[in-house]
């Protein structure tokens, strides 16, 4: 059978030649860019004067110019096709811009109460997240307000979300009822709602008015049962009278619960630049879905295994909680499953941009959280700067080393301005530390899953896994402690970090372009 290949000399009305290796601009990327611009510049858009229209016009003009140059590079000699593709990209950017405004407007503002905040002595509402334990035994949670009470028993309606600090004696009861329960809290506000900060309420006592709905109650029961598996041995307390030393890390990596995590270990992860390892994200979903695919791929095939994996991912997110980075990874997995069935093109950058659009549309309030911003910037850096570095290092560094190192650098460069802005310092040691800590943490997760399964079995498999996990926990503890001792970089002005990141990115793109031209100019051997 003869293979028919489209030639560049063929009439463009019949076939549009595309240069091999050139990446065609994707509308999803333009839409996500427009959405990000409008979402994060929304306060400026509604307060600025006529100059905002000039800046918006400049933005769309820039998108059109860059899009045209990229499409013209993909459609050489065919300006009509390039203009058509540029028009599609401009429309996608405009649509994303409108969606960004709608998503930001859906974000609830400051808490609104029918009484003066200085008079409020009690609030009532629904617990929106799983309560967290803090150092010293106290806890905190997010409450969606339904009402407030002043002195003399005067009550009024209220709405919005507030952060509540709970006394230590109320935490076990809160964790028992879990997310979705309705509570009444006595206490007072620690700051003013109108001060431009999130209102903080310090509770002195609480009363559970109404338990959570049946589905949320089932979730809390299942979640607490899984956590207790790391505290018990096949239903019985450990002979030593204490839970395994690695149980708190397993709870953090598998369910995102860091309440009992050792303070020194937590600080070690943070100081070594490996805090992202503890945040449930794509790495954790990749391990869980990988284990499931390993078990199901041979009997069911890759497509049906991916479909069952998608069902499992949805259930896992329901149990673990809707952390922004975890939701992002789950959306990308679900879109990737659709692509695997042939309904979409599974380009990683497109999947990331589609996940960004979907998550902001359905969870508009998460877009302003630091974990959301860092999660998307890190993966965007891996897929852009990291891939450019990987192309440069191909043939110069071993693939097993170059792939991870380039991805780590890409994530660091793109997240550095935000980290410097919020924390005033950077930990470059994280570029190298992640190459060691992340794989070890992945092995730890797999063994912890095996230990969880072994806790349901009558066989003495747990003892062997307990020994290995304890040894691996001590190794991770030592590594993050040593790497955390490397001093970081302190910045008084994060603008310098932003300038460096931009210049570094453009420098890598120029080097990649030059390297590509040089490699293509080398004549092949006959």
FENKACOR-V136204 format. One record per residue. N is the residue number from 1. RES is the residue in one small letter. SS is DSSP state (2 for helix, 1 for strand, 0 for the rest). PHI is phi as a letter, one per 20 degrees, with the letter a starting at -180 (none if undefined). Layout:
# FENKACOR-V136204
n,res,ss,phi
N,RES,SS,PHI
N,RES,SS,PHI
This chain:
# FENKACOR-V136204
n,res,ss,phi
1,x,0,none
2,x,0,e
3,x,0,e
4,x,0,e
5,x,0,d
6,x,0,f
7,x,0,d
8,x,0,f
9,x,0,e
10,x,0,f
11,x,0,g
12,x,0,f
13,x,0,f
14,x,0,e
15,x,0,c
16,x,0,d
17,x,0,f
18,x,0,c
19,x,0,f
20,x,0,f
21,x,0,n
22,x,0,e
23,x,0,e
24,x,0,f
25,x,0,g
26,x,0,d
27,x,2,g
28,x,2,f
29,x,2,f
30,x,2,f
31,x,2,f
32,x,2,f
33,x,2,f
34,x,2,f
35,x,2,f
36,x,2,f
37,x,2,f
38,x,2,f
39,x,2,f
40,x,2,e
41,x,0,d
42,x,2,g
43,x,2,g
44,x,2,f
45,x,2,f
46,x,2,e
47,x,2,d
48,x,0,f
49,x,0,e
50,x,0,f
51,x,2,f
52,x,2,f
53,x,2,f
54,x,2,f
55,x,2,f
56,x,2,f
57,x,2,f
58,x,2,f
59,x,2,f
60,x,2,f
61,x,2,f
62,x,2,f
63,x,2,f
64,x,2,f
65,x,2,f
66,x,2,f
67,x,2,f
68,x,2,f
69,x,2,f
70,x,2,f
71,x,2,f
72,x,2,f
73,x,2,f
74,x,2,e
75,x,0,d
76,x,0,f
77,x,0,m
78,x,0,c
79,x,2,f
80,x,2,f
81,x,2,f
82,x,2,f
83,x,2,f
84,x,2,f
85,x,2,f
86,x,2,f
87,x,2,f
88,x,2,f
89,x,2,f
90,x,2,f
91,x,2,f
92,x,2,f
93,x,2,f
94,x,2,f
95,x,2,f
96,x,2,f
97,x,2,f
98,x,2,f
99,x,2,f
100,x,2,f
101,x,2,f
102,x,2,f
103,x,2,f
104,x,2,f
105,x,2,f
106,x,0,f
107,x,0,f
108,x,0,f
109,x,0,e
110,x,0,f
111,x,0,f
112,x,1,d
113,x,1,c
114,x,0,e
115,x,0,c
116,x,0,f
117,x,2,f
118,x,2,f
119,x,2,e
120,x,1,f
121,x,1,d
122,x,1,a
123,x,1,c
124,x,1,c
125,x,1,r
126,x,1,d
127,x,1,f
128,x,0,e
129,x,0,c
130,x,0,f
131,x,0,f
132,x,1,d
133,x,1,e
134,x,0,d
135,x,0,f
136,x,0,n
137,x,0,n
138,x,0,f
139,x,1,b
140,x,1,b
141,x,1,a
142,x,1,d
143,x,1,d
144,x,1,e
145,x,1,f
146,x,1,c
147,x,1,a
148,x,1,b
149,x,1,c
150,x,1,d
151,x,0,f
152,x,0,n
153,x,0,n
154,x,0,f
155,x,1,d
156,x,1,b
157,x,1,f
158,x,1,b
159,x,1,b
160,x,0,o
161,x,1,d
162,x,1,c
163,x,1,e
164,x,1,d
165,x,1,d
166,x,1,d
167,x,0,f
168,x,2,f
169,x,2,f
170,x,2,e
171,x,2,f
172,x,2,g
173,x,2,f
174,x,2,f
175,x,2,f
176,x,2,f
177,x,2,e
178,x,0,m
179,x,0,f
180,x,0,n
181,x,0,f
182,x,1,e
183,x,1,c
184,x,1,c
185,x,1,c
186,x,1,e
187,x,1,q
188,x,1,b
189,x,1,f
190,x,0,e
191,x,0,b
192,x,0,e
193,x,2,f
194,x,2,e
195,x,2,e
196,x,0,n
197,x,0,d
198,x,0,f
199,x,0,f
200,x,1,d
201,x,1,d
202,x,1,d
203,x,1,e
204,x,1,d
205,x,1,b
206,x,1,b
207,x,1,c
208,x,1,e
209,x,1,e
210,x,1,b
211,x,0,f
212,x,0,f
213,x,0,g
214,x,2,g
215,x,2,f
216,x,2,f
217,x,2,f
218,x,2,f
219,x,2,f
220,x,2,f
221,x,2,f
222,x,2,f
223,x,2,f
224,x,2,f
225,x,2,f
226,x,2,f
227,x,2,f
228,x,2,f
229,x,0,f
230,x,0,e
231,x,0,d
232,x,1,d
233,x,1,d
234,x,0,l
235,x,0,n
236,x,1,d
237,x,1,f
238,x,0,f
239,x,0,f
240,x,0,f
241,x,0,n
242,x,0,c
243,x,0,f
244,x,0,f
245,x,0,f
246,x,0,e
247,x,2,f
248,x,2,f
249,x,2,f
250,x,2,f
251,x,2,f
252,x,2,f
253,x,2,f
254,x,2,e
255,x,2,c
256,x,0,m
257,x,0,e
258,x,0,d
259,x,0,g
260,x,0,d
261,x,0,f
262,x,0,g
263,x,2,f
264,x,2,f
265,x,2,f
266,x,2,f
267,x,2,f
268,x,2,f
269,x,2,f
270,x,2,f
271,x,2,f
272,x,0,e
273,x,0,m
274,x,0,d
275,x,2,f
276,x,2,f
277,x,2,f
278,x,2,e
279,x,0,e
280,x,0,g
281,x,0,b
282,x,2,f
283,x,2,f
284,x,2,f
285,x,2,f
286,x,2,f
287,x,2,f
288,x,2,f
289,x,2,f
290,x,2,f
291,x,2,f
292,x,2,f
293,x,2,f
294,x,2,f
295,x,2,e
296,x,2,d
297,x,2,f
298,x,2,f
299,x,2,f
300,x,2,d
301,x,0,n
302,x,2,f
303,x,2,f
304,x,2,f
305,x,2,f
306,x,2,f
307,x,2,f
308,x,2,f
309,x,2,f
310,x,2,f
311,x,2,f
312,x,2,f
313,x,2,f
314,x,2,f
315,x,2,f
316,x,2,f
317,x,2,f
318,x,2,f
319,x,2,f
320,x,2,f
321,x,0,o
322,x,0,e
323,x,0,f
324,x,2,g
325,x,2,f
326,x,2,f
327,x,2,f
328,x,2,g
329,x,2,f
330,x,2,f
331,x,2,f
332,x,2,f
333,x,2,f
334,x,2,f
335,x,2,f
336,x,2,f
337,x,2,f
338,x,2,f
339,x,2,f
340,x,2,f
341,x,0,e
342,x,0,n
343,x,0,e
344,x,0,b
345,x,0,e
346,x,0,e
347,x,0,f
348,x,2,g
349,x,2,f
350,x,2,f
351,x,2,f
352,x,2,f
353,x,2,f
354,x,2,f
355,x,2,f
356,x,2,g
357,x,2,f
358,x,2,f
359,x,2,f
360,x,2,f
361,x,2,f
362,x,2,e
363,x,0,c
364,x,2,g
365,x,2,f
366,x,2,f
367,x,2,f
368,x,2,e
369,x,0,e
370,x,2,f
371,x,2,f
372,x,2,f
373,x,2,f
374,x,2,f
375,x,2,f
376,x,2,f
377,x,2,f
378,x,2,f
379,x,2,f
380,x,2,f
381,x,2,f
382,x,2,f
383,x,2,e
384,x,2,d
385,x,2,f
386,x,2,f
387,x,2,f
388,x,2,f
389,x,2,f
390,x,2,f
391,x,2,f
392,x,2,f
393,x,2,e
394,x,1,f
395,x,0,n
396,x,0,d
397,x,1,c
398,x,0,g
399,x,2,f
400,x,2,f
401,x,2,e
402,x,2,f
403,x,2,f
404,x,2,f
405,x,2,f
406,x,2,f
407,x,2,f
408,x,2,f
409,x,2,f
410,x,2,f
411,x,2,f
412,x,2,f
413,x,2,f
414,x,2,f
415,x,2,e
416,x,2,g
417,x,2,f
418,x,2,f
419,x,2,f
420,x,2,f
421,x,2,f
422,x,2,e
423,x,2,d
424,x,0,m
425,x,1,b
426,x,1,c
427,x,0,c
428,x,0,f
429,x,2,f
430,x,2,f
431,x,2,f
432,x,2,e
433,x,2,f
434,x,2,f
435,x,2,f
436,x,2,d
437,x,2,f
438,x,2,f
439,x,2,f
440,x,2,f
441,x,2,f
442,x,2,f
443,x,2,f
444,x,2,f
445,x,2,f
446,x,2,f
447,x,2,f
448,x,2,f
449,x,2,f
450,x,2,f
451,x,2,f
452,x,2,f
453,x,2,f
454,x,2,f
455,x,0,f
456,x,0,e
457,x,0,d
458,x,0,e
459,x,0,f
460,x,0,f
461,x,2,f
462,x,2,g
463,x,2,g
464,x,2,f
465,x,2,f
466,x,2,f
467,x,2,f
468,x,2,f
469,x,2,f
470,x,2,f
471,x,2,f
472,x,2,f
473,x,2,f
474,x,2,f
475,x,2,f
476,x,2,f
477,x,2,f
478,x,2,f
479,x,2,f
480,x,2,f
481,x,2,f
482,x,2,f
483,x,2,f
484,x,2,f
485,x,0,f
486,x,0,f
487,x,0,f
488,x,0,e
489,x,1,d
490,x,1,d
491,x,0,c
492,x,0,e
493,x,0,c
494,x,0,f
495,x,2,f
496,x,2,f
497,x,2,f
498,x,2,f
499,x,2,f
500,x,2,f
501,x,2,f
502,x,2,f
503,x,2,f
504,x,2,f
505,x,2,f
506,x,2,f
507,x,2,f
508,x,2,f
509,x,2,f
510,x,2,f
511,x,2,f
512,x,2,f
513,x,2,f
514,x,2,f
515,x,2,f
516,x,2,f
517,x,2,f
518,x,2,f
519,x,2,f
520,x,2,f
521,x,2,e
522,x,0,f
523,x,0,f
524,x,0,f
525,x,0,f
526,x,0,e
